[in-house]
Amino acid sequence: MAAKVTRSSASELDRSNIARAFATSGLVLKRAQGVYVEDEKGKKYLDMTAGGTTAVGYSHPRLTKALVSQVSRGIDHIDRQTMITEKASELTDELKTFVPNPLAKGKAVFGHSGSDIIEKAIRLVRFSTSRPVIVSYYSAHHGANATALSASPTLKEMGTNALSRFFNLPGFMHMPFPDSYRPWFADGSKAGDDCLAFLERLLSSVVSPRLVAGVLVEPILSLGGNVVPPDGYFQGLAKICRENDIPLIGDEVLTGIGKTGRMFALEHWGVWPDVLCAGKALSGPLPLTMLLAREDLADKWEPRDYVGISKDAYILGCVAAVEILRIVRDERLVDNASRVGSHLEGRLKDMVDDLGLDGDVRGKGLMMALELVESEKTKAPDSLRARSVVREARRRGLVVGLTGTWENVIRFLPSLTISERNVDDAIDILVRSFEAS
Ligand SMILES: Cc1ncc(COP(=O)(O)O)c(C=O)c1O
């Protein structure tokens, strides 16, 4: 006879059935609508972190209708090796309306997670260039499989547990990401130039460009602490890649689909990569990711080199992504993200001044964050305060994220449908949370 399970609290539910390593915030959700979520006790929260996986707000009626309509038509899955649906091609056409040539003439590859699409991007450039080395950044985050982890050297993912070394694959080299607030070199006033010089030195004295299959970059470091590079850096990076004939892979899994106030974050700097990876909010509630690669690169990748996954380009994921992209366009959500993002940045900066906080407000569009330090002079991370403010905000009905190497960066990444009024509500709660902690 099956054991009867009784649980009295959410945290107990978390602990009784779900492995400790699968850490959650302890919030157990019952319902989600628009920019709000509700827990199992009926308490409502303004969710300022949903943008990671949601662009159009929770339970958007058009998305629900599109999914229900597809289910009622009956194709729930086909094996990509025997058949493909029109939807996968329709999705590719739809995504291409947001990018210029040569990507708009490029080809798509599908995946299930950000980690998966990053791994496929790496395979694609390796096979199409016949070169082994991928150059990525210290403190980057590209996902959780061994390939993505190898491109993500951080203290958390690589540095604290001897066992994590076993996920470290050969063929990866790393370089510093330009961080003007916590510079790798000198005083940070030339962080972009210094990091470009590092790459040039790497290519002239450590690894020949003829061995480099690609440079993989997040436009804004995510788990690295919402770090935005100085203007000019990406233009310089693209130039070095072009001059050395090295494909640039843009990891827009988190930053893409409007969250920074542009459809793709690299647009802020007028740069388009040779391989563009999208995920998370692309397909909202369903796990579908994709990349667009320059045609000449994609066409050099032979079918015999492609090890896909049975459900690549599965139909419900494609239906969701097509509808989400159309909603983003029809509701002009990228413009909204840009406008409300400026408001959020202004309100955060005012809050820092009013409360006399030490730290740094930075980001683009709605991907905005506040790094807390103990003093401007030492810049010692104030992780304790950040954690306690996030906890207090939760108690008061606001969900904000915590990121950064030392988890001292409070991050906002709401859905693109967020309003200025929602931002004002969030800041009011945050101010009271700072005062209480
Ligand atoms: C920039 C970036 N790339 C890739 C990934 C991996 O995506 P997923 O969690 O869907 O595997 C993430 C996830 O946080 C991310 O932020």
The ligand as a Gaussian input file, in Angstrom:
#p B3LYP/6-31G(d) Opt

LIG

0 1
 C       23.355000      33.385000     -20.249000
 C       22.846000      31.988000     -20.028000
 N       23.162000      31.034000     -20.907000
 C       22.734000      29.759000     -20.768000
 C       21.966000      29.407000     -19.680000
 C       21.501000      27.980000     -19.528000
 O       20.126000      27.905000     -19.743000
 P       19.306000      26.668000     -19.157000
 O       19.166000      26.898000     -17.689000
 O       17.993000      26.740000     -19.890000
 O       20.064000      25.445000     -19.474000
 C       21.613000      30.367000     -18.739000
 C       20.801000      30.003000     -17.564000
 O       20.703000      30.661000     -16.574000
 C       22.059000      31.702000     -18.915000
 O       21.746000      32.661000     -18.034000

